[in-house]
Amino acid sequence: MYPPEMIAPMKEELTIAGFEQLTTADEVDAKIKDGNGSLLVVVNSVCGCAAGNARPGVKQSLEGDAKPDHLATVFAGVDSEATNQARKYFLPYPPSSPSIALFKDGKLVHFLERHHIEGGTADMIAENLKEAYKEYC
């Protein structure tokens, strides 16, 4: 578990952009399983090498006309219950953080694993997501 004061700015970077912070399995189920429309779920993390570009890339991806109807985030290593539950919906992809999942009517339609994010720029992440939004949102 990370100290709250350490992760607060990382959580806030997404919540200020309109992401709902999910902290329990029930919240994840309600958001994904019972959701209509498109939903972007970001598994946030402390990892600077990947998450440092993931958060800005995700926020940048929302600047276009096509974007998800709903935004949510879980924090790996902090909100373990919610993160573990969200990862059940990401199967067959293995757990990775950060990661980014796009759902359409409760079905996973696009997924970025850590290895897609790590080493990429925020612009590359944003462009990848924008292409998925054009198709699914």
Secondary structure, 3 states (H helix, E strand, C coil): CCCHHHHHHHHHHHHCCCCEECCCHHHHHHHHCCCCCEEEEEEECCCHHHHHHHHHHHHHHCCCCCCCCEEEEEECCCCHHHHHHHHHHCCCCCCCCCEEEEEECCEEEEEECHHHHCCCCHHHHHHHHHHHHHHHC
